[in-house]
Amino acid sequence: MEFVDAIRDVKKIEQIKAKLKERSIRDYLLFVIGINTGLRISQMLKLKLNDVLTSEGEPAKVLYISPDERGIYLNRNVRNALSYFLEKKEIDREDYLFTSTKKGDPITRQHAYRIVKQAAAEAGIHEHIGTHTLRKTFGYHAFRKGVSLALLQERFHHATPSETLRYIGAKKEDAAIPLIDVNL
């Protein structure tokens, strides 16, 4: 398996999002969910609309992949992308989010790879890019914003903090100063 990099430049991330939004709302949603949740591509491709909606039909704030794992927070960017997706696309609650145009099955990992690779190339990113880039981008930027390395290690199911740092392509010095303001 080829090593891939995180996308470190926020301007490049915005360029990719804009290009994908123009081309395909499905592909845009795939990218936004990937860089904002740290889910594996295999987990994302199994998502059905019902998984990311509340019983009222609104974008959920928490996604539960399995009963054994903690919920995954769906931030404002993900919820906005989901709302945009729902405005533009007619889809049943039991349909896969990332449906292939040929049948009702989800797109393949290979197709997801091509989506990410092409969007990155169009944004001028020529580093090693793949579907793990989405997950690594999430981890890199979360770490830079002060998210605990221990939380990222748990999310990625890594054995050691050094494995997580290596995976996201960061150094301990890259971490933001945590703003722990108890203010008692």
C-alpha positions as CSV (number, residue, x, y, z in Angstrom):
1,M,0.0,0.0,0.0
2,E,1.3,3.4,-0.9
3,F,1.9,6.0,1.8
4,V,-0.4,9.1,1.5
5,D,-0.2,12.5,3.0
6,A,-2.6,14.7,4.9
7,I,-3.7,18.0,3.2
8,R,-2.1,20.6,5.4
9,D,-3.0,23.8,3.5
10,V,-6.6,24.9,4.4
11,K,-6.8,27.0,1.2
12,K,-6.2,23.8,-0.8
13,I,-9.0,22.1,1.2
14,E,-11.4,25.0,0.4
15,Q,-10.4,24.7,-3.3
16,I,-11.1,21.0,-3.4
17,K,-14.5,21.5,-1.6
18,A,-15.4,24.2,-4.2
19,K,-14.5,22.0,-7.2
20,L,-16.3,19.0,-5.8
21,K,-19.4,21.1,-5.0
22,E,-19.6,22.3,-8.6
23,R,-19.1,18.8,-10.0
24,S,-21.0,16.4,-7.7
25,I,-22.9,16.9,-4.4
26,R,-22.3,13.3,-3.6
27,D,-18.5,13.7,-4.0
28,Y,-18.6,17.0,-2.1
29,L,-20.3,15.3,0.8
30,L,-17.9,12.4,0.7
31,F,-14.9,14.8,1.0
32,V,-16.6,16.9,3.8
33,I,-17.5,13.9,5.9
34,G,-14.1,12.4,5.4
35,I,-12.0,15.4,6.5
36,N,-14.4,16.3,9.4
37,T,-14.9,12.9,11.0
38,G,-11.8,10.8,10.4
39,L,-13.9,7.8,9.4
40,R,-12.3,5.1,7.3
41,I,-13.5,5.0,3.7
42,S,-15.0,1.6,4.2
43,Q,-17.1,3.0,7.1
44,M,-18.2,6.0,5.0
45,L,-19.2,3.9,2.0
46,K,-21.5,1.8,4.2
47,L,-23.4,4.9,5.5
48,K,-27.1,5.2,4.7
49,L,-29.0,8.4,4.8
50,N,-30.8,7.1,7.9
51,D,-27.5,6.9,9.7
52,V,-26.9,10.7,9.5
53,L,-30.4,12.0,10.1
54,T,-32.5,12.5,13.2
55,S,-36.0,10.9,13.5
56,E,-37.3,14.4,12.4
57,G,-35.2,14.2,9.2
58,E,-32.7,16.8,10.2
59,P,-28.9,16.2,10.0
60,A,-27.8,14.5,13.2
61,K,-25.1,15.9,15.5
62,V,-23.7,12.5,16.3
63,L,-23.2,9.4,14.1
64,Y,-23.1,6.0,15.7
65,I,-21.1,3.5,13.5
66,S,-21.6,0.6,15.9
67,P,-23.0,0.0,19.3
68,D,-19.4,-0.8,20.6
69,E,-17.9,2.5,19.7
70,R,-18.4,6.1,20.8
71,G,-20.5,8.4,18.7
72,I,-18.8,10.6,16.2
73,Y,-19.6,14.3,16.3
74,L,-20.9,15.7,13.0
75,N,-19.8,19.3,13.1
76,R,-21.5,22.3,11.5
77,N,-19.7,21.8,8.2
78,V,-20.9,18.2,7.9
79,R,-24.4,19.1,8.8
80,N,-24.5,22.0,6.3
81,A,-23.1,19.7,3.6
82,L,-25.8,17.1,4.5
83,S,-28.5,19.8,4.3
84,Y,-27.2,20.9,0.9
85,F,-27.2,17.3,-0.2
86,L,-30.8,16.8,0.9
87,E,-31.9,20.0,-0.9
88,K,-30.4,18.9,-4.2
89,K,-30.9,15.1,-4.2
90,E,-34.0,13.0,-3.8
91,I,-33.0,10.0,-1.7
92,D,-34.8,7.5,0.6
93,R,-33.7,7.1,4.2
94,E,-32.6,3.5,3.5
95,D,-30.4,4.4,0.5
96,Y,-26.6,4.6,0.7
97,L,-25.3,8.1,0.9
98,F,-22.6,7.6,-1.7
99,T,-24.6,5.7,-4.3
100,S,-23.2,4.5,-7.6
101,T,-24.9,5.9,-10.6
102,K,-25.2,2.5,-12.1
103,K,-27.1,0.8,-9.4
104,G,-28.3,1.3,-5.8
105,D,-25.0,0.0,-4.3
106,P,-22.4,2.4,-2.8
107,I,-19.5,3.6,-4.9
108,T,-16.4,1.4,-4.6
109,R,-13.2,2.2,-2.7
110,Q,-11.5,2.6,-6.1
111,H,-14.0,5.1,-7.3
112,A,-13.7,7.1,-4.0
113,Y,-9.9,7.0,-4.6
114,R,-10.3,8.5,-8.1
115,I,-12.6,11.2,-6.8
116,V,-10.1,12.3,-4.1
117,K,-7.1,12.0,-6.4
118,Q,-8.7,14.0,-9.2
119,A,-10.0,16.8,-7.0
120,A,-6.6,17.1,-5.3
121,A,-4.8,17.3,-8.7
122,E,-7.2,20.0,-9.9
123,A,-6.4,22.0,-6.7
124,G,-2.7,21.7,-7.5
125,I,-1.8,19.1,-4.9
126,H,0.7,16.7,-6.2
127,E,1.8,14.9,-3.0
128,H,0.8,11.3,-2.4
129,I,-3.0,11.4,-2.2
130,G,-5.6,8.7,-1.6
131,T,-8.7,7.9,0.4
132,H,-6.6,7.8,3.7
133,T,-5.8,11.4,2.9
134,L,-9.2,12.4,4.2
135,R,-8.7,10.6,7.5
136,K,-5.1,11.9,7.9
137,T,-6.3,15.4,7.1
138,F,-8.8,15.2,9.9
139,G,-6.2,14.0,12.3
140,Y,-3.6,16.5,11.3
141,H,-5.9,19.5,11.7
142,A,-7.5,18.2,14.9
143,F,-4.1,17.8,16.4
144,R,-3.0,21.3,15.2
145,K,-6.1,22.8,16.9
146,G,-5.3,21.2,20.2
147,V,-7.3,18.0,20.2
148,S,-5.6,15.5,22.6
149,L,-3.3,13.0,20.9
150,A,-4.9,10.4,23.2
151,L,-8.3,11.1,21.6
152,L,-6.9,10.8,18.1
153,Q,-5.1,7.6,19.0
154,E,-8.4,6.2,20.3
155,R,-10.3,7.3,17.1
156,F,-7.7,5.8,14.8
157,H,-7.3,2.6,17.0
158,H,-3.5,3.0,17.2
159,A,-1.4,1.3,19.8
160,T,0.9,4.2,20.7
161,P,0.9,8.1,20.5
162,S,4.0,7.9,18.3
163,E,2.1,5.7,15.8
164,T,-0.7,8.4,15.6
165,L,1.8,11.2,15.2
166,R,3.5,9.3,12.3
167,Y,0.1,8.5,10.7
168,I,-1.1,12.1,10.6
169,G,2.4,13.4,9.6
170,A,2.8,15.7,12.6
171,K,5.3,16.3,15.4
172,K,4.6,17.1,19.0
173,E,5.7,20.7,18.3
174,D,2.9,21.0,15.8
175,A,0.3,20.9,18.6
176,A,-1.5,24.0,19.6
177,I,-1.2,25.1,23.2
178,P,-4.3,23.6,24.8
179,L,-6.6,26.3,26.1
180,I,-7.6,24.6,29.4
181,D,-9.5,27.3,31.1
182,V,-11.3,25.8,34.1
183,N,-12.0,29.3,35.5
184,L,-13.4,28.1,38.9
